[in-house]
Amino acid sequence: MSIFTAAVHAGRPEGGDPSIPSVPGIDLAVSFRAADAATLHTILAGEAPGFSYSRYGSPTNAALEAALCALEGAATARACASGMAAIHVALLLTGLEAGDTLLVAQESYGATFALADTVLRRLGVRPIFVDATDQAALGAALAEHQPRALIVEPISNPLLHLCDVEATARLCHEHGAQLIVDATFATPYLLRPLAQGADIVLHSLTKYIGGHDDVLGGVVLASERYAADLRSLTILTGGLLDPHAAYLALRGLRTLPLRMREHCSNAAEVAAWLTAQPGIAAVHYPGLPAHPQHDLARRMLPVGFGGMVAFDLAAGNEAAVLRFLDALRLVLPVTTLGGVASQILYPAMSSHRALPPDHRRALGIGDGLVRLSAGIEDLSDIKADLAGALAAAS
Ligand SMILES: Cc1ncc(COP(=O)(O)O)c(C=O)c1O
């Protein structure tokens, strides 16, 4: 089934007596009775479908999880309270324990980097940060450190470097490591990491899947062999998504493919246009032929190159970036991405604030770099706003 059709129909209620609702309700029940005690027993054990206590699962969340499984090609999913909660669950799902090594892509989202470098390190896990765009470096790190797992973002934040999921999964499995893919930027519209060999996939639902800046959430998806552990981990860590948020995330998901088509098309047009604008030193977009991994982008992302564009202001300093942000009238200067409105972020000030400046600059995240999430507005309005702000900043 096309993802356009699956997004509209997956997770739709099938039962009901005598009428079947077209959309799931926001089911706020914390506890659920069963026909008899023996049935409740099997439900609590996870051996029969049904609900018992909402930290174990609930109907609105189940509808969202079923839809996400259909889009992602996963056997099991659990919706979590945020993308970061999903990252915690995904890491624990690998069996990570004190004494283990965890490989982390060095260009990961700042909070993922910080989680590994602080909390996990304190708990006795050894994080090693690797260049996930370099298969030779990855192979060497896997062979040397024999990690429990590797966590990567196939489209990195904010420089939009690519990690080849299929090749990386193969390498991980050769060395007995599990591959976790944070596919928040890609969404199932652009990439299905499980089909390419990844073991565990996660998304921040807050971004493209929710899509409207009104819901915070995350999801962990995997094959059947992880189902029992994923269920028990989320029960024990207790960070499931609230049913109100699950309803909103599912409502957002219904239009994900439509929105992604527009995000990708606007981002590609804006990226090409930016390369010819005065005051721009560099444009980072996998769809540009000059992108260092453009060939991989064409292979790995055949449907579109994503809705994110990063660019360096030629002035290359904070004062110019702040003037640029303040001059925008349409594009929202906010600390998020993936919404219907175009959004812009200054990594040095927000997403990558936690990194020491020298380390940040060494990664290529300079003082003049901004990250645009192309919205679904009319392209000419986005360009006009950016042009006005570039003029004000120069
Ligand atoms: C790639 C990526 N993963 C995870 C997260 C965390 O998501 P949340 O803010 O929903 O916890 C973010 C947030 O920006 C992100 O960009």
PDBQT file of the ligand as one rigid body, heavy atoms in Angstrom, charges set to zero:
ROOT
HETATM    1  C1  LIG A 401      17.172  14.316  15.593  1.00  0.00    +0.000 C 
HETATM    2  C2  LIG A 401      16.470  14.547  16.907  1.00  0.00    +0.000 A 
HETATM    3  N1  LIG A 401      16.266  13.490  17.708  1.00  0.00    +0.000 NA
HETATM    4  C3  LIG A 401      15.631  13.638  18.895  1.00  0.00    +0.000 A 
HETATM    5  C4  LIG A 401      15.199  14.865  19.336  1.00  0.00    +0.000 A 
HETATM    6  C5  LIG A 401      14.517  14.977  20.678  1.00  0.00    +0.000 C 
HETATM    7  O1  LIG A 401      13.149  15.101  20.503  1.00  0.00    +0.000 OA
HETATM    8  P1  LIG A 401      12.184  15.762  21.616  1.00  0.00    +0.000 P 
HETATM    9  O2  LIG A 401      12.483  17.218  21.621  1.00  0.00    +0.000 OA
HETATM   10  O3  LIG A 401      10.821  15.395  21.129  1.00  0.00    +0.000 OA
HETATM   11  O4  LIG A 401      12.529  15.116  22.927  1.00  0.00    +0.000 OA
HETATM   12  C6  LIG A 401      15.389  15.987  18.535  1.00  0.00    +0.000 A 
HETATM   13  C7  LIG A 401      14.933  17.312  18.982  1.00  0.00    +0.000 C 
HETATM   14  O5  LIG A 401      15.184  18.330  18.374  1.00  0.00    +0.000 OA
HETATM   15  C8  LIG A 401      16.052  15.825  17.287  1.00  0.00    +0.000 A 
HETATM   16  O6  LIG A 401      16.285  16.869  16.470  1.00  0.00    +0.000 OA
ENDROOT
TORSDOF 0
